[in-house]
């Protein structure tokens, strides 16, 4: 085992938590064609690698990894797919990191593949260690990403998409830097691991700080809750929730509106627990109530969202008067106010279908913005379109709710 190969494998643990297939494909391409690139052909790792294709640098492997990397690049730009993949990352990324580690080792020493096959060990423990490290970091990253998904699950602000592009670039160029400057990248990987660990500790601490013992039974209860999840006792003070659904430091100003604000942020309108599913008929994981299944609550929830329609359409119309520049803030505004409260409860499969259909119609409507006066109707039309579609899907999900569940729904 060479020092250069060892450093490369340890350093790769800071890259694979971001993406699974992109760094694997870049690594395989560098091992296969790096000797023909003047800037990196004399790097410590490539000096040890054979120029003859191994199983990891074979044409078929490069094609398969390339296709998977392209699909990964495309899929991470969709909010629903990102949320779905966040649950699978802790399995896929460690597996690909282990496979890539074995690929690097087999390229550095062609006899390793034969040794592993015949003896069942060799450098396999090191590859498994890399996979274990990536699993640990991926788990921490998943916890951090989950907070962002809970706060802005449908990515109305576009922050998740920006982070996705940054991770794409890091997963590709991080491997390149690892070949060129292995010791520097080893230090960066250590900083990333430490940063992930510190961020997870901070988020866990902040989440626990937003809970206090119930005065009646001692159950840990969110400060923004209207009732204890265990004994249903009402707290003396109920705190407000912020834009991202986080508990604020001051009391809620309107207790009558507070349950609907919690539901809008995908939190239980009763105990303020985070709702895990994208289904309006789900039970709260803490108190077990099905608040959104209650017809009266669901009707009032929709009425409050519908009240925003005239204001949102007016602001959208004003923003549409500003060619091109007004488009982005207009989209973000109406989606946060009208679409997000419904889209958070739309299944991922249906959400993907709706997104494709809506985007095709939006592309057609965007052409209207270059037409004077008529272009000012573009954003209001888009707002009405998405609002109507997601509201219809939300209502359809409620209609298919079990009758007994609706009857058993608790009152706030």
C-alpha positions in Angstrom: 0.0 0.0 0.0 1.5 3.3 -1.1 1.3 6.5 0.9 -0.2 8.4 -2.1 -3.0 5.8 -2.5 -3.6 5.9 1.2 -3.9 9.7 1.3 -6.2 9.6 -1.7 -8.6 7.1 -0.2 -8.7 9.0 3.2 -9.2 12.3 1.4 -12.0 10.9 -0.8 -14.1 10.5 2.4 -14.6 14.3 2.3 -16.0 14.1 -1.3 -18.4 11.1 -1.4 -20.8 12.4 1.2 -21.9 15.0 -1.4 -22.4 12.7 -4.4 -22.1 9.0 -5.1 -21.5 8.5 -8.8 -19.9 11.8 -10.0 -16.7 11.4 -7.9 -16.5 7.7 -8.8 -16.7 8.5 -12.5 -14.1 11.4 -12.2 -11.8 9.1 -10.3 -12.1 6.3 -13.0 -11.5 8.8 -15.8 -8.4 10.3 -14.1 -6.9 6.8 -13.5 -7.6 5.9 -17.1 -6.6 9.0 -19.0 -4.7 11.1 -16.4 -1.3 10.0 -17.8 -2.2 11.9 -21.0 -2.8 15.2 -19.1 0.4 17.1 -18.6 -0.8 18.9 -15.4 -1.5 15.7 -13.5 0.4 12.9 -15.1 3.3 13.2 -12.6 1.1 13.3 -9.5 2.0 10.9 -6.7 -1.1 8.7 -7.3 -0.8 8.3 -11.1 2.9 7.6 -10.9 1.9 4.3 -9.2 -1.1 3.5 -11.4 -0.9 1.1 -14.4 -1.9 2.5 -17.8 -3.5 -0.8 -18.7 -7.3 -0.7 -18.1 -8.4 -2.6 -15.0 -12.0 -3.6 -14.1 -12.5 -0.1 -12.7 -11.1 1.8 -15.7 -12.6 -0.5 -18.3 -14.6 1.1 -21.1 -17.8 -0.5 -20.0 -17.3 0.7 -16.4 -16.6 4.3 -17.6 -19.8 4.3 -19.7 -22.0 2.9 -16.9 -20.5 5.3 -14.3 -20.8 8.2 -16.7 -24.5 7.5 -17.3 -25.1 7.2 -13.5 -23.2 10.4 -12.9 -25.3 12.3 -15.5 -28.5 11.0 -14.0 -27.3 12.0 -10.6 -26.5 15.5 -11.9 -30.0 15.9 -13.4 -31.9 14.4 -10.5 -30.4 16.5 -7.8 -32.0 19.6 -9.3 -35.5 18.4 -8.4 -36.8 19.0 -4.9 -38.9 15.8 -4.7 -36.0 13.6 -6.0 -33.6 15.2 -3.6 -35.8 14.5 -0.7 -36.3 10.9 -1.9 -32.5 10.4 -2.4 -31.7 11.8 1.0 -33.2 8.6 2.5 -31.1 6.4 0.2 -27.8 8.3 0.3 -26.6 6.6 3.5 -26.5 3.2 1.6 -25.5 4.3 -2.0 -22.7 6.7 -1.2 -20.7 4.3 1.2 -21.1 1.5 -1.3 -19.8 3.6 -4.2 -16.9 4.9 -2.0 -15.9 1.3 -1.2 -16.1 0.3 -4.8 -14.1 3.3 -5.9 -11.5 2.6 -3.2 -11.1 -0.9 -4.5 -10.8 0.5 -8.0 -8.0 2.9 -7.0 -6.2 0.1 -5.3 -6.6 -2.2 -8.3 -5.3 0.5 -10.6 -2.3 1.1 -8.4 -1.6 -2.6 -8.2 -3.2 -4.8 -10.8 -2.5 -7.9 -8.7 -4.8 -6.6 -5.9 -8.0 -7.6 -7.7 -6.6 -11.2 -8.0 -5.5 -11.2 -4.4 -8.9 -10.1 -3.1 -10.6 -12.7 -5.2 -8.4 -15.5 -4.2 -7.8 -14.7 -0.5 -10.8 -12.6 0.4 -8.8 -9.9 2.1 -5.7 -7.8 1.1 -6.7 -4.1 0.8 -10.4 -4.8 1.2 -10.4 -3.8 4.9 -9.1 -0.3 3.9 -11.8 0.0 1.3 -14.4 -1.0 3.9 -12.9 1.6 6.3 -13.4 4.3 3.7 -16.9 3.2 3.1 -17.6 3.3 6.9 -16.2 6.8 7.1 -18.3 8.0 4.2 -21.4 6.3 5.8 -20.7 8.3 9.0 -20.3 11.6 7.2 -23.3 10.9 4.9 -25.5 10.3 8.0 -24.5 13.6 9.5 -25.0 15.4 6.2 -28.5 13.8 5.9 -29.4 15.1 9.4 -28.4 18.6 8.3 -30.2 18.4 5.0 -33.3 17.1 6.7 -33.5 20.4 8.7 -33.4 22.3 5.4 -36.0 20.0 3.8 -38.3 20.5 6.8 -37.9 24.3 6.6 -38.3 24.7 2.9 -39.2 21.2 1.6 -40.3 22.4 -1.8 -37.3 24.7 -2.3 -39.3 27.9 -2.8 -36.2 30.0 -2.0 -34.1 28.0 -4.4 -31.4 27.5 -1.7 -31.4 23.8 -2.0 -30.7 24.0 -5.8 -27.8 26.4 -5.2 -26.4 23.9 -2.6 -26.9 21.1 -5.1 -24.8 22.9 -7.7 -22.1 23.6 -5.1 -22.0 19.9 -4.2 -21.9 18.9 -7.8 -18.8 21.1 -8.4 -17.2 19.9 -5.2 -17.7 16.2 -6.0 -16.0 16.6 -9.4 -13.2 19.2 -8.7 -12.6 17.8 -5.2 -11.4 14.5 -6.7 -9.2 16.5 -9.2 -7.7 18.5 -6.3 -7.2 15.3 -4.4 -4.9 14.0 -7.2 -3.0 17.3 -7.6 -2.7 18.4 -4.0 -3.4 15.3 -1.8 -2.2 16.7 1.5 -4.2 19.9 1.1 -7.3 17.9 0.3 -6.7 15.7 3.3 -6.8 18.8 5.5 -10.0 20.0 3.7 -11.6 16.6 4.2 -10.8 16.8 8.0 -12.3 20.3 8.1 -15.5 19.1 6.3 -15.8 16.2 8.7 -15.3 18.4 11.7 -17.8 21.0 10.3 -20.4 18.3 9.7 -20.0 17.0 13.2 -20.2 20.5 14.8 -23.2 21.5 12.7 -25.1 18.3 13.7 -24.4 18.9 17.3 -25.6 22.5 17.0 -28.8 21.5 15.3 -29.5 18.8 17.8 -28.9 21.2 20.6 -31.1 23.9 19.1 -33.9 21.4 18.6 -33.7 20.3 22.2 -33.6 23.9 23.4 -37.0 24.4 21.7 -38.6 21.9 24.1 -39.5 22.3 27.7 -41.0 19.8 30.2 -44.8 19.8 30.4 -46.0 21.4 33.7 -48.5 18.5 34.2 -46.6 15.3 33.2 -43.0 16.4 32.5 -43.1 15.3 28.8 -40.7 17.3 26.6 -42.9 19.6 24.6 -42.1 22.2 21.9 -42.6 25.8 23.0 -44.7 26.4 19.9 -47.1 23.6 20.9 -50.7 24.2 21.8 -50.9 21.1 23.9 -48.7 18.4 25.4 -48.3 15.4 23.2 -48.8 13.0 26.1 -51.3 14.5 28.5 -52.9 17.2 26.2 -52.4 19.9 28.9 -52.2 23.4 27.5 -49.0 25.4 28.2 -49.1 28.8 29.8 -47.5 30.4 26.8 -47.3 29.2 23.2 -44.4 30.6 21.1 -44.7 31.7 17.5 -43.1 29.9 14.6 -40.8 31.5 12.0 -40.6 31.5 8.3 -38.6 28.2 8.3 -41.0 26.6 10.8 -38.5 27.1 13.7 -39.7 28.0 17.2 -39.2 31.7 17.9 -38.3 33.3 21.2 -41.6 35.3 21.7 -45.2 34.2 22.2 -47.6 33.7 19.3 -49.7 36.9 18.7 -52.8 35.1 17.4 -53.5 31.7 19.0 -56.5 31.2 16.7 -54.3 31.4 13.6 -51.4 29.5 15.2 -52.6 25.9 14.5 -52.8 26.8 10.8 -49.4 28.4 10.8 -48.0 25.2 12.2 -49.8 23.1 9.6 -48.5 25.3 6.9 -44.9 24.6 8.1 -45.7 20.9 8.1 -45.9 20.7 11.9 -48.6 19.2 14.0 -51.3 21.9 14.8 -51.7 20.3 18.2 -48.2 19.5 19.6 -46.0 21.2 17.0 -44.1 18.0 16.2 -42.6 17.8 12.7 -44.9 15.7 10.4 -42.9 13.1 8.6 -45.1 12.2 5.6 -46.3 14.1 2.6 -49.9 13.2 3.3 -52.6 15.5 4.8 -54.3 12.5 6.4 -51.2 11.3 8.3 -51.1 10.9 12.1 -48.8 13.0 14.2 -45.8 10.9 15.3 -46.0 12.4 18.8 -49.6 12.9 19.8 -51.2 10.6 17.2 -53.9 13.1 16.1 -55.0 13.5 12.5 -55.8 17.2 12.6 -55.8 17.8 8.9 -58.3 15.0 8.4 -60.8 17.0 10.4 -63.1 18.5 7.7 -63.6 21.7 9.7 -59.9 22.3 10.2 -59.1 21.4 6.5 -61.8 23.8 5.3 -60.5 26.7 7.5 -56.9 25.9 6.4 -57.8 26.3 2.8 -59.9 29.4 3.4 -57.0 31.1 5.1 -54.7 30.3 2.2 -57.4 31.4 -0.3 -57.7 34.8 1.4 -54.1 35.6 0.2 -55.1 35.1 -3.4 -56.1 38.7 -4.3 -53.0 40.2 -2.6 -50.7 37.7 -4.2 -52.2 38.2 -7.7 -51.9 42.0 -7.3 -48.2 41.8 -6.3 -47.5 39.3 -9.1 -49.1 41.6 -11.6 -46.9 44.5 -10.5 -43.8 42.3 -10.7 -44.8 41.1 -14.2 -44.6 44.7 -15.4 -40.8 44.5 -14.8 -39.5 42.5 -17.8 -37.3 39.5 -16.9 -36.1 41.0 -13.6 -39.5 40.7 -11.9 -39.9 37.0 -12.9 -37.7 35.4 -10.2 -39.0 37.3 -7.1 -42.5 36.9 -8.5 -42.2 33.1 -8.7 -40.7 32.8 -5.3 -43.3 35.0 -3.7 -46.4 33.4 -5.0 -45.1 29.8 -4.5 -44.3 30.6 -0.8 -47.7 32.2 -0.2 -50.0 30.0 -2.3 -48.4 26.8 -3.4 -46.0 25.7 -0.6 -48.8 25.2 2.0 -50.4 22.6 -0.3 -47.3 21.1 -2.0 -45.8 20.0 1.4 -48.7 17.5 1.5 -48.5 16.2 -2.1 -46.8 12.9 -2.6 -43.3 12.9 -4.2 -44.5 11.0 -7.3 -47.4 13.3 -7.9 -45.2 16.3 -7.1 -42.8 15.2 -9.8 -45.6 14.9 -12.4 -47.0 18.3 -11.5 -43.6 19.9 -11.7 -43.0 18.7 -15.2 -46.5 19.8 -16.4 -46.3 23.1 -14.7 -42.8 23.9 -16.1 -43.9 23.2 -19.6 -46.8 25.6 -19.2 -44.6 28.1 -17.6 -42.2 28.1 -20.5 -45.1 28.9 -22.8 -46.3 31.7 -20.5 -42.8 33.2 -20.2 -43.0 34.1 -23.9 -45.9 36.4 -23.1 -43.7 38.6 -21.0 -42.1 40.2 -24.0 -45.6 41.4 -25.2 -46.5 44.8 -23.7 -49.4 44.7 -21.2 -50.2 41.1 -22.0 -46.9 40.1 -20.4 -48.1 41.6 -17.1 -50.7 38.8 -16.9 -48.0 36.1 -17.0 -47.2 35.8 -13.3 -50.8 36.0 -12.1 -51.7 33.3 -14.6 -48.8 31.1 -13.4 -49.9 31.7 -9.8 -53.5 30.8 -10.4 -52.4 27.7 -12.4 -50.1 26.3 -9.7 -52.4 27.3 -6.9 -55.4 25.5 -8.5 -53.4 22.4 -9.4 -51.9 21.8 -5.9 -55.1 22.7 -4.1 -57.0 20.2 -6.3 -54.5 17.4 -5.4 -54.6 18.3 -1.7 -58.5 18.1 -1.7 -58.3 14.8 -3.6 -56.1 13.4 -0.9 -58.5 14.5 1.8 -61.4 12.9 0.0 -59.7 9.6 -0.1 -58.9 9.7 3.6 -60.4 6.8 5.7 -63.8 7.8 7.1 -63.0 6.5 10.5 -59.8 8.6 10.6 -61.7 11.8 9.8 -64.2 11.0 12.6 -61.5 10.3 15.1 -59.6 13.4 14.3 -58.9 15.5 17.4 -59.9 19.1 17.8 -57.1 21.6 18.3 
